[in-house]
Amino acid sequence: MRSLLKTVAISLFTAAILLPLTIQTPPRGSVEAAAQRRTARARGNPEILKIVSEISARNIEATIRKLVSFGTRNTLSEQNNPNRGIGAARDWLYAEFQKAAAQSGGRMTVEKQMYEQAKAARVPEPTLVTNVVATLKGTQPESASRVYVVSGHYDSMCSSPTDAKCDAPGANDDASGTAAVLEMARVMAKYKFDATIVFMAVAGEEQSLLGATHFAEEAKKNNMDIEAMFTNDIVGNTLGGNGVRDRRSVRVFSEGVPSNETQQEATSRRSVGGENDSQSRQLARFIKEVSERYVPAMKVWMIYRRDRYGRGGDHIPFLERGYAAVRFTETNENYQHQHQNVRIEKGIQYGDLPQFVDFDYIANVARVNASALAVLASAPARPKNVTMPGGLANDTELKWEANKESDLAGYEIVWRDTTAATWTNSRAIGNVTTYTMKGMSKDNYFFGVRAIDKDGNRSPATYPRPAARNQPSPRPS
Ligand SMILES: [Zn+2]
C-alpha cells in the first residue's frame, strides 16, 4: 500500500514537473495523446466534459433578453398576446424546447402541462398555470423510469405579486434559472443517458410555488420515481448588495431533516442520528463532489438549510412529497434588483434588469447543474433499503438491496467523522449486498453506500436506517 502511494505521489510529482515543459516543447503524437487521455480520465468522463464545454453564455444571454422583451411574465398577465405577458413567454419557451428536442433523435418530448388554479391568496381569479416540460427519455431499460428534474421559473413580478400590468423584467428572478435550464436541454438533448432527465420551466412561483406544486403532485399521483430535483432560482447576479463581487461560487441549499419526516422516523433519528443525512443533503454533497471536479472554476457552497432564511422555492413541494431536492442561488443577492418596480430613486436604479445579470456566471451555474445531472443520469440508482443492525458491536455491518442495472460494477462504502461536512473516505467493496467495516463502530462514524457502474459513474450515497428487527430503543448503559 505504501509503495503504491509512493508511486502515485512520484508520478504526480513528475507530471507536475513535466507539465510546464510539455507546453514549451510538445512531445511526439502518441506520448501527447496518452498524456491527454490521462488528464481526461483524471478530470472525468469525456462526454460530460464535452457537455460542460458546449454550454454557451451567449445562448443564455439571448434567452434572458428575449424573456425580458415580453415586458412582464407575471402569472396573472395576458395569456393570448403574442408580444407581452406570460403567454408570449410560455409559447416562445415551448418552441425553443421543441428546437432542442429536434436534436434528440426522438428521445426528447415537450409538453405544456396546464391546470386551472382556483382563487387563492395571490390569485384574485381562476387562472391558467402552464409548465413547459421537456422530457429526455433514458435509454437503459432498467433506468428509464428513474427521473431527474431540473427547473427554473419563467414567471416574474414587480413590487406587487398581483400587479399584472407593471413591467416585471425578471432578468435574474428567474429568467436566469430558466435560461440555464433551456441551455442544458439544448446541449444535453444530443447525448444519451441511462435515466430520464426532465428540463422544466414552471409558472406561478411568485404566486406561491403553484406550477412546481402541480408538477410534484402529479408526479406523486403517478408514482413517478423522481430521484432528485434541482431548482435554479436567482442564479445570475454576481455583485451583491453587500458590495462583494463573487463570480466563482454558487450556493446549494439542502434540508437536513426531511420535510415529510414521519413521527416514527423522527423518533428513530433522535435515537441514531441522521439530522445531517437526509437524501437531499446527500444530493448536495454529491453535487459538490462531482461538479467541482467537472467545473473547477466554480465552488459549490453547501448551505445547510432548506432555503434562504424563512424563504421558499420550487424545490419545497418536491421535498414535501418525499423527493430529494435542492435549490441553487447566487452567493450574494442584491435586493434592489428583485421584486422591484423598475425606477430610479435617489440616483439608484431599481428593477430586475439584464444589465445586472452576469451571463458568463449563469453559464457556469448551468455547467455545475449539467455535470451533476449527467453523472446522476449515467450512474446507477443510489442503493435502496440500506440498513444497519442496531445491536452492540465493534464492527459495523451494512446491508442493501441489489441494484438492477446491467452495467453495475459494484458498490462503495463511504464514511466520515460525525462532524465532517462531506464524505471523507471511501472503500470499493465489489458487487455484494452486505459488508462489514471491521473495527469501526457505528457509534463513531457516519456511513453510506453508493453504487458504481462499469464506467466509474457513482450514485449519490444512501444513508442507512436501523434494521427493522432491531430498532434501537434508548437503553441505559
Ligand atoms: Zn424566484
Residues whose N, C-alpha, C, O or C-beta is under 5 A from the ligand:
A	BS01	ZN	D173 D174 D233
